Amino acid sequence: MKHAEARSIASIRLAALMERVNRLDEAERLLAEASIAPADGREANLVRAVLASRRGHFDKAISLFLEFLSGTSNENRSADTLFALAKTYDGAGKTEAALDTLQQAHEIQMKHAGRLVPRLVEPDSNPLDILEYPVSAEAYSRWKVDPTAPSATESPIFIVGFPRSGTTLLEQMLDAHPGIRSMDERAFLQNVIGKMQEGGKLLYPDHLDRLSTSELGAMRETYWACVKGVVTLGEGERLVDKNPLNVLRLPIIHRIFPNARIILALRHPCDVLISNYMQCFTAPAYQVLCSSIERLARGYAEAMDFWTRHAKLFNASILDLRYEDLLNDLEASIHRIAKHLELPDADALRGFQNHAMAKGYISTPSYAQVVEPLNTKAVGRWQRYRTLLEPVLPVLKPAMDRWNYAA
């Protein structure tokens, strides 16, 4: 009996794993053929709900999600399922039901975050930890030129942008190129900042001008040592460092890799906010940031202002790439990317979906989207939620004007 029960739960967990690595047919077949114990029926139906939602069978998925939620008391598990249910409501065009469900999910997450980090839930908290004092023009004028700085091809390619702006799509496109390697999202630049501040003599970003050539070299060594722990680059291969919130770390990027090529992923700010609001994040800081549209709008505006101020000051080599433009004209976008990165042959970028599918596990929340054919179904989705977003449009207007988005 115990062996049968073990096989039952193992089958369910394996099916969930198959879904997570985009092997939907295998997941469905496994559940259909497995002998599921009655006690495990709810868990199996939860996986079936996720699969049904991904197949576009929204009514079936909604019924299965609601059945699961009716019998669970685990707050964290309920929040996960509520977010999944809200996305399914959204897919079915049931906007009000999606919003009601999201409110429940965020209330649970805020309680959780408040228990873990009480200061985060204060109204004036700074969940993104945006630097209060950016690098000034006067401070930047004191930065000494580093003669040992690596060239563009010897530096990482940085993909940045506010979360849910298409950074994973860009990462998978570049990873499909035989001369480029990506890694899962890593906070290695934060390790470099920690290296700089060892001993308490130097502060970031206040003392970036004090760094000697040898200290800059040591900071780069710290970065590459971290990289070697997760990916091995072949001769001539270039690294893609994709981390959306490196949008807040341009000062350290430009100080240690001044010749690096950077791509800023952009998407309509309102679609970005809705996508974040619908996402089940696990980090308490991001749970708090996404708990309301007002907090999200403020965080987005402050982050993008921080980026714009430093991008203009440093005159770094940055390509602004709008998600909508990439969808509307893939060939033109590939040409711009190839020119910016000095890629002699960009043909491989066109087959990124097959490459992403072959990779299996993709660590970001966009794992299900990047293996689909390019489509515009998420473009302009915010219009269905305009009533929710209307109060924050003035906060977003500077960014919309800057990157030519209509309100």
N, C-alpha and C positions, 0 to 999 in steps of 0.2 A: 504493500500500500504506500509506504513512504517513497519507494522508487517511482511510482506512478505520479505522486504529488510533485516530486522533484522534477520529473520530466514535464509536467504541466506548466509549472512556473518558468522552467528553463525555456520552453517553447515560446512563451509569451515574451520573455525578455529578449530572446533572440529575434523575434519578429519586430520588436521595438527597435533593436539595433539595425535590422535590415532597413527599416524606414529611415533611420537616421543617416544611413549611408546611401540613401536614394535607390534602394533595391526593392521597389514596391511590389513587384510581381512575386518575388520570393517571400516577402513578408506576408502577403495575402494567402499564398499557397501554404505556408507553414501553419498559419492559424486555421485554415480550412481542414488540414490533414491531422492536426494535433488532437490528442485526447485531453481536453481541458477539464480539470476538476471543477465541480460546482462551486467550490470556495474561491476559485480563481476566475470565475466568470466575469466579474466586474472589471478586473485588470485586463482581461482579454478584450472586453468591449471598449475599453479606453483606447487601446491600440487600434482597434477596428475603427473607432471614431476619427482618429488622426488620419488613418489611411483613407477613409471615406471623404474627409475634408480635402485631402490632397487630390483626390480623383474628381473633385467637384460635385460629389453627392452630398450636398449641404444639408438637406432635410434629414437624411439618415444620420449624418454626423451629429447634428444638433440633438436628435433624440438620444443617441448613445452618450453624448456628453452630459446631458441633463440627468439621464439615468445614473451615471457614475456619481455626479455631484449630490444626488439625493441621498446617497448612503455614505458620504465621507465626512470626517470631522477633522482631518488633518489640514490646518490652515495653509501651509505652504503648498501642499498638493492641490488644495482647492484653488489657490491663486493660479498655479500653473494651468489647471484645467479651465478656469474662468477665462484666462487670456486666450487659450486655444478656442474656446467656445465663442468668444467675442470676434475672433478672426473669421470663424465660420459664419457667424451672423453677418459680418461685413461682406464675405464672399457671396452670401445669399441676398445681399442688398437690404438687409434688415438693420438699418442704421440705428434706430432708437434702441433696439434690443442690444446691439453691440455696445452702445454708450452706457446703458444701464449695467451691463455685465462688466465692462471695464471699470466703472466706478467701484463695484464690489471688489474687484481684483486689486485695485490700487489701495483701497482701505485696508485690506489684509496686509499688503506689502508695507504700508506705512507703519502699521502696528509692529511688524517684524523689525523694520529699520529703526524704529524708535527704541525698541528694547536693546538693540545691538549698539547703536550710536545715537544717543539721545540728542546731541547737539545738531545733528543733521536735519532733524525735523523742525528746527526753529525757522520761522518765516524768512529771516534774513541770512540763512546759511548759504554757503558757497559750495554746493555739491561737487562741482567740477574743479574746485581748488584753483581757480583762475588767479594768476598773479595780480596782486593789487597794483604794483608799479611795473609797467612794461619798460623795456629798454628805451632810453631816450636817445635823441639824435646826438646829444653831447656825449653821452656815455659810449655810443657806437663809434664816434670819431676817435676814441682812444683805443679801439681794438687794433692790435698789431697784426700785420699780415703774416700768415704762417707759410713760410716757403716750402714746408714739407707736406702741405695739405694735398690729399690725393686728387687725381683728376676726376672728371665726371664718370668715366667708365670704371674707375677704381672705387668709386663711392657707391653706397646703396642708392637705390631708386626709392624714394619715399612717396607713399600714397597716403594722403591725409584727407580729412573732411569730417564734418559732423556725422555721428553715427546715423546709419540708414540713408546715406546719400549715394550709394553705389560703389563704395570702396571695394567690397568683395568682388563685384563684377569686374572691376578693373584689375584687381589682383589676379583673378583666374585667367583673364585675357593675357596678361603678361607672363604668367606661369606657363602658359601653353607654348611660349617661345623657347626653343631649345637652348638658347644662350642666357636664359634668365631663370632664377629659382626664387620661389617665395617661401615664407615660413608662416606658421600660425601667428596670430596677433600676439606680440610680445611688448613688454614695457622696458626694453633694453635701454632706451634713452634715459629712463628714470634711474637705471643703474649707473649710467655715466654721470648724471647729476650728483648722485650719491658719492661717486668717486671724487668728484670735484670738491665736495664739501667735507671730505674726510679730514678730521683734525680740527674742524671748526674755524680755520683761518680764512676760508673763502666761502662766499655766499652766492647762491644762484638766484637771479641772473646779475646781481649787483656787481660782481667782481669778474665777469667774463673778460674784461679788458686787462686784467692782471695776469692772465694765463700765459706762461712761457711756451715756447715751441715744444720743449720736452714734456711739459704738462699736457698740452694738447695731444701729443703723441700717445701719452699714457692713457688718456681718456678714450682715444680711438682703440687702443689695445683692449681696454675694458669692454668696449662695444663688441669688437670682433671675437673676443673670448666667449662672450655670451652667445653670439651667433653660432660659433662652432659647436656649442652644446646641443644645438637642435637641427642644424643643416650643414652639410659638407658641400662646399662649392667646388666644382671642377675648374680646371684651368680656363681662364677667360670668362667664366660665368659671372653674371651680375646678380646681386641680391635685390629682391623687392622687400622692403620693410613697410608693410601695411598695418597701420594702427590709426583708426580715425582720430583718436584724441591726441595724436601727435600734432594736430592742428594747434595745440596749446604749447608745443615745444619747439617752435621754429627758432627761437634764439639758440638753443643748444645744437640743433641740426646745422644751422648756418655757421656756428663757431667751429665745430669740429669737421664738418663736411661742406665747406663753403662753395664747392663746385658741383654739389649733388644736384641731380635733376629731381624735381618734385612735381607731383600731380595733385591738384586740389580737386576732389570730387564734389560736384555741386548738384543740387536737386532743388526743386521749388521748396522754399522754406516751409510752406504749409503742409506739403506732402511729407516732408521730413518730420515735422512735429506729430502728425497723425500716425506715421509709421512707428515712431518712438513710443508714443502713448499706447500703442497696441502691443508693444513688445514686452515679454516677461524677462526682465533683467534680474540677475542674481546678486549683483553688487549693491549693497545698501545705498551708497551714494547715488547710483543711477536710478535705483527705485524711487528715491526721494525726488530727484530731478524730474522724473517722468510722471510723478504723482498727479500733476495738474498741468493743463495747457499753459497757464500763466507762468509757472516755474520753468517749463520747457522753453517757452518763448524768450524769457529773460536769459536763460542759460545759453540758448542758441545765439541770441543777439550779442551777448558779451563775448562768447567764444569767437564768433566771426569778426567782431570788431578787433579783438586781440590779434587775430591772424592778419587782418588787413593792415593794421598799423605796422606790424613788423615786416610783412611782405613788401610794403612800400619803402620802408626804411632800409632794408637790406638789399633790395633789388635782386633778390634771389631768382634762380632759374626755375620758374613755376609755370606750369600749364594749367589754366582753369578749364575744366572739362565738365560740361553740363550733362547730366544723365539723359535728359530729354533729347539733346542733340545727338548723343550716341545712338539712341533708339531710332531717331528719325533718319540718320544718315551714318550708318556704321562705317562705310568706306572712308568718308571724310574724316571721321573721328580717328580711325586707325592711321590714316595718313598724318594727322596732327601728332598723335602719340609717337609714331615712328620718327618723325622729324625732330620732336622734342628730345627723344632718347637717343637719337643718332643710330637707329636700327637700320641696317642695310636691307634687311628682308623681314617684312612684317606679315607674311602670308599666314604664319602659324596662329596669329592672334584671332583669325576668323573662325577657327575650329575650337574655341575655348570650351564650348558646352561638352563636347565629347571628351576633352581633356579633363574637365572637372568631374564628369561622371566616372571616368577611369580612376581618378584619385580616391574615390570612396569617401572617406571622412573629411568633411570641411567644417572647421570649428565654429564658424560664425552663425548667427541666426538666419542668414540668407542662404543656408545650405540647400534649401528646396528650390529657391528661385534661380540660382546660377546654373542649374542643369536644364532649365527650360529654354525653349526658343525665345529669342528676344520678343517682347510684346509691350504694349503701352497700357495694359489694363490697370496699372497702379498710378499712371500719370493723371493728375487732376482729381484723384480720389478725394482730396480734401474738400472739394466743392460739396460733396454729400454731407460734410460735417461743418459747413460754413457757419452755422449758428454758434457752434462751439468756438470756432476760431475768430469770429468777427471782433471780439474785444481785444485780441492781441495783434491784429493786423498793423496798427500803428507802430508796435514794437518791432515788427518784422519788415516794415517798409524800407528802411535804409538798405537792408540786405537785398530785398527784392529789386530795388532800384539799381543797386550796384551790379547785380548780375542779370538784369533785364528780365525779371519775372513780373507777371501781372497779378494784381490783387483780385 
